[in-house]
């Protein structure tokens, strides 16, 4: 239930999700979302893009799922490739994983996605993200 990414295909997942660092995923279909989450679990943490059931780009974070052992140059190159692959799928956010990692921060000004559900930050109440169904 996220908007603004404008991805036309695929899914992105990350083990960096402030402040709880659970895996968070956003995508255009359930299959790619499941593949992305499972890949993050398999590699012990990181960020990835999956499209058509295949991992397109990935940056591993083997240290607690939050840190990499790559050099700064290699990390920058891999993150750049990851962001570019998202842009190729219509994403208009230049740093989509930064936005994704903060969507679950319960101190955001309006709403947050947490391990308890969709939270109205102003009232601290869990809300149903589906307000109605249009047929």
Phi, psi and omega in degrees: 000047178243144176236173175096344180281325178062026177291139181264343177201161174087188181208150174239145179219153182210144173268002177261105182215097186297142353262357186265341178057036167282164177289133176238144184222148175218136180194179182263350179203153185295325183295311179294325178297316179296317179298318180296314179297314180297325178293317178300319178295315181301321184270359178079019177121151179150202179223138182211161173238129177240139176215131181062030179081002181245142174286117182272312178217150180204142171237119181278140174237079187288348181263100180059017181072008185236338186233153179249160174255012177285156173292161179302319181294316180292319178299315180299318180294317181292319178294322178297317178296320179297312180295321179295321178295325175294318179297323178297339179259021173094356182295126182265356178270123185290333178233070187298329182287334174293315178296316181300319184291337181263350181296335182263008177281114186287002176262007179294159187294338184230296184225155177214151174257115183238178177289354175262348180129197180277115188253132167278108187295328182291324181256349184058033179251146173282131181239151173284121182288349178262109183275338179179164179243128178256125181255000000 
